[in-house]
Amino acid sequence: MSDSHYIQYQGLKILKSSHPQVQKIKRKQPGHSAHGNKVWRSCFALIDYLITYPVEPKSNVLEIGCGWGVAGMYLTKKQQATVTGIDIDPNVRDYFNLQNTINHCTQEFQERGFESLSSDDLSHYQHLIGSDICFWDELTNPLFQLICDARNAGIKNILIADPGRPPFWHLADLCTEQLNSEVITRRILEPWKSEKYILVI
Ligand SMILES: C[S@@+](CC[C@H](N)C(=O)[O-])C[C@H]1O[C@@H](n2cnc3c(N)ncnc32)[C@H](O)[C@@H]1O
């Protein structure tokens, strides 16, 4: 397969929309309801942050709104993490599976909304990550509630990457006011020069 169908990043092959197997999946699926139709750029800033501040090897990690599962793939490869990716969009599963198969990664995928996660579900994980998941105003309060539940369930590290959309800043304000959190600006040069934000709780 030609390299022009991949972005190479941190030893991972990230599928581009032009990849023939991606095109094949797209042709047989109806439209996407919540933007799970490509890899979004904030996930590269999240990986960049995780390179500087790695999770401990073999951690249990939950990725919410995982899309094609790129950040989780990085953690399974580099930190031997056990990662569960959840996404509300059923169409994501085929891309997620393709992306992981091509990279010889094993991650569990669950088709569900993050709102459905119980304290018991959350208590299995040490880390909760997400990239570009706070893109509608309606997502801010449920995400804040999830973050509170995750902390109460014992998750010690929560990272939400974002390009800086207004709902994300609202979420960041809530976390700063009520929890011990900070927003870090992350400038990356690869695979594209860009600047994103990481909410660290
Ligand atoms: C902008 S995409 C980002 C995907 C991926 N994190 C990335 O960086 O490439 C947002 C993702 O969040 C998912 N999503 C939206 N609302 C959700 C919810 N309530 N629970 C779980 N996933 C959700 C969408 O289906 C989509 O895959």
Ligand as a Chemical Component Dictionary entry (heavy atoms), coordinates in Angstrom:
data_LIG
# 
_chem_comp.id                   LIG 
_chem_comp.type                 NON-POLYMER 
_chem_comp.pdbx_formal_charge   0 
_chem_comp.three_letter_code    LIG 
# 
loop_
_chem_comp_atom.comp_id 
_chem_comp_atom.atom_id 
_chem_comp_atom.alt_atom_id 
_chem_comp_atom.type_symbol 
_chem_comp_atom.charge 
_chem_comp_atom.model_Cartn_x 
_chem_comp_atom.model_Cartn_y 
_chem_comp_atom.model_Cartn_z 
_chem_comp_atom.pdbx_ordinal 
LIG C1  C1  C 0  -14.486 15.281 16.685 1  
LIG S1  S1  S 1  -14.585 13.549 16.867 2  
LIG C2  C2  C 0  -13.030 13.135 17.626 3  
LIG C3  C3  C 0  -12.672 11.696 17.455 4  
LIG C4  C4  C 0  -11.319 11.271 18.041 5  
LIG N1  N1  N 0  -11.258 11.492 19.462 6  
LIG C5  C5  C 0  -10.179 11.991 17.345 7  
LIG O1  O1  O 0  -9.526  12.838 17.983 8  
LIG O2  O2  O -1 -9.919  11.716 16.170 9  
LIG C6  C6  C 0  -15.728 13.393 18.221 10 
LIG C7  C7  C 0  -16.056 11.938 18.557 11 
LIG O3  O3  O 0  -16.851 11.914 19.747 12 
LIG C8  C8  C 0  -17.892 10.973 19.556 13 
LIG N2  N2  N 0  -18.981 11.337 20.486 14 
LIG C9  C9  C 0  -19.801 12.398 20.419 15 
LIG N3  N3  N 0  -20.662 12.420 21.455 16 
LIG C10 C10 C 0  -20.359 11.322 22.199 17 
LIG C11 C11 C 0  -20.887 10.783 23.408 18 
LIG N4  N4  N 0  -21.903 11.369 24.046 19 
LIG N5  N5  N 0  -20.331 9.652  23.910 20 
LIG C12 C12 C 0  -19.301 9.038  23.259 21 
LIG N6  N6  N 0  -18.778 9.499  22.105 22 
LIG C13 C13 C 0  -19.294 10.622 21.579 23 
LIG C14 C14 C 0  -18.239 11.093 18.089 24 
LIG O4  O4  O 0  -18.963 10.003 17.592 25 
LIG C15 C15 C 0  -16.856 11.242 17.463 26 
LIG O5  O5  O 0  -16.270 10.006 17.145 27 
# 
loop_
_chem_comp_bond.comp_id 
_chem_comp_bond.atom_id_1 
_chem_comp_bond.atom_id_2 
_chem_comp_bond.value_order 
_chem_comp_bond.pdbx_ordinal 
LIG C1  S1  SING 1  
LIG S1  C2  SING 2  
LIG S1  C6  SING 3  
LIG C2  C3  SING 4  
LIG C3  C4  SING 5  
LIG C4  N1  SING 6  
LIG C4  C5  SING 7  
LIG C5  O1  DOUB 8  
LIG C5  O2  SING 9  
LIG C6  C7  SING 10 
LIG C7  O3  SING 11 
LIG C7  C15 SING 12 
LIG O3  C8  SING 13 
LIG C8  N2  SING 14 
LIG C8  C14 SING 15 
LIG N2  C9  SING 16 
LIG N2  C13 SING 17 
LIG C9  N3  DOUB 18 
LIG N3  C10 SING 19 
LIG C10 C11 SING 20 
LIG C10 C13 DOUB 21 
LIG C11 N4  SING 22 
LIG C11 N5  DOUB 23 
LIG N5  C12 SING 24 
LIG C12 N6  DOUB 25 
LIG N6  C13 SING 26 
LIG C14 O4  SING 27 
LIG C14 C15 SING 28 
LIG C15 O5  SING 29 
# 
